[in-house]
Structure formats: C-alpha cells, structure tokens
Amino acid sequence: MAAHPLESSTMIPEIDNTSSFALAEIAALFEQSFDSPFDGLLWNWKYGEGRGRATVARYQGELIAHYGGMPRDISYFGEHHKAIQIGDVMVLPQYRTHYGKGSVFFTVASSFLERQIGYTVDHLLGFGFPDRKTMQLATRLGLYKPTDELVELRYPVDLPPHASVPYELSHPDVSDPAFHKSVDRLWQLFREEMQQAVVGLRDWNYLQYRYLQHPADCYRIHGLKKPGSDDIAGVVVLRRHEENYLVMDIVGSRSEFANILRSTIHYLSLMGDNPGLKCWITSHWQQAMLIEGAGIHGLNIAIPCNSWTPGPEADILSGAWWLTAGDTDFL
C-alpha cells in the first residue's frame, strides 16, 4: 500500500475553538484513533460552549488529526494565571508511521503550542498526562520537557489502633450556599499554603463543574469536621476506580491531609464501605498524602511542560505542579 504524504505542506492546520469541524468528524477520528466509543456529551463537557481550543489537520478534506486543550485557572507561585490542559491528541492510524518533524503529530502539536502556550499568548503553561512513550517522542521532537510524574498511593484498609482520627465524614448538602462558602474558604487556605507551587483552582465553582456536572461519572463529595462542630475542616472527593475508591481531590490545609485521609478510611470502614482507598499525586508532593502503611507505585504518567515556545522553563516547573486524579480529563 502506498504511503500517505506526510510533509507538512500537504496538510493545512486549522486553528479554532473546535468549530472548524463537525461533531461527526471528530467522532470518527476519535473512534479510529483510540478504538473506543465516542461520547458526545463528554466531549461537549470538555470543549463545548467555547471552552476548548484545538489544532486540527486535514488531508484531501478528511480530518486526520486533532490536538486539543481545556483552559484552566491556576495559582502560579501565588499569582493568578491561565494554563491549558492538553487532551484528546489524535492522529489516524495510517498517519502514525512517521514521527519526525514533518509528521502529522508534530504539525498539530507545534502549531497548538505556538498559538496557545507561552509568555505572549493566552496560556502561560500547558500540562497533561502523557505515558512514557509519548513523553519520550515529544521530548525528542523538542516539544516537551518532563517536570514530574504521577504516583499512586495505596492506603491500608485497617488503620493501626493508635492512628489519629480527628474528623467525622459528612455528606454535605451540595446545594447549600454555606457549604459553598466553606469550600471557597478552604481553597483560599490551601492556595496560601501553596505559594511555592503551581496548583489548579479548586473553589466551589470548579468543584461543581468538575464533579457535579460531569456527564458520565459519579463522584462523592464529603466534608470533614471535628465532632460537635459545624465548621468544615476539609473536603475530599471520591469515586470508584477499579476495585477501590480513588481520591480525586482534597481541599483544606495541607498539614491536615493525612488526618483527612485517616478519617476518610475510618468512616468508610464504619459504614462497611471500604474496598480500599488510593490516590494519585505528583511525586514531589507525595509526602503530604502519605500515612502509615501506604504503598507507593509508579503509574507511567509524566507531567510535561512546553519547551517549543518561550515560557517558564522546566527547571522552574520541576516538582512545582500539584496534580491529582481530579486534574485529569479521563477519570
């Protein structure tokens, strides 16, 4: 079979906020790229109503590649900035035989980075969750550099008798404005403690959209408070993942995260609903999420930064990102 032309001159990148293609086109590209069913509701949740950014490539009128991103408000070493989360990088299988600087992948990736990420455009940073193979390819092409990796912490089902369990787990009324204010207060506390880090916004509006308006998955938002108190001391978001509960997000004082995790494990066990608890966290910050008996496991997921356009360098961002499972778009 004759090879497809791969020189960048044969493809015209189309840059838009996802309006340069029909949903049926992206569905066909998605299903051929990932060999998985396309979910239009999930796509709209990520990119719809002007939320998304994309570079696409066509060959002879056919949509053959997509490199997308979802803007995110961040605290960048204490200052408000915009980042963009890379997602749904897709190239039709027949165009993956070549990965050099004339490849389809390079064309859409470099075009996206030039238009979306760096000092002179809308998003200071880009971030994503590529596997090791993709990370190595993008690094070789000069597009990304590594800054950290995700690890998985697996917690013991039974706490030791002496373990501190200072908080009660509650099921807050998520329609209650008082709870919303508590989340915002806890986010501001966490943000102040993370002045030497890069962390995505975690106020109530973000949690509501990320978890309560997600079209596919079910999440449990819990408040934690001391017995006899009405003040929320922390918030933890859980979902079932494989055979365990996965900590998607945690908001509060970082110094209390270990107590929040112990209390969560304790009350899940009391309710007879503890198949095991785990969390994903960037490696640099794993100490904040460790408790006695926790095991640490690699996930083969890297945290990259843009190295194609002028922007914050990898040595500045090394170990800076606080990212959890909730920062992904695929869980």
Buried (B, 14 or more C-beta within 10 A) or exposed (E): EEEBEBEBEBBEBBBEEBEBBEEEBBBBBBEBBEEEEBBBEBBBBBBEEEBBBBBBBBBEEEBBBBBBBBBBBBBBBEEEBBBBBBBBBBBBEEBBEBBEBBBBBBBBBBBBBBBBBBEEBEBBBBBBBBEBEBBBBBBEBEBBBBBBBBBBBBBBBEBEEEBEBBBBBBEBEBEEEEBBEBBBBBBEBBBEBBEEBBBBBBBBEBBBEBBEEBEEEEBBBBBBBEEEEEEBBBBBBBBEBEEBBBBBBBBBBBEBBBBBBBBBBBBBBEEEEBEBBBBBBBBBBBEBBBBEBBEEEEBEBBBBBBBBBEBBEBEEBBBBBBBBBBBBBEB
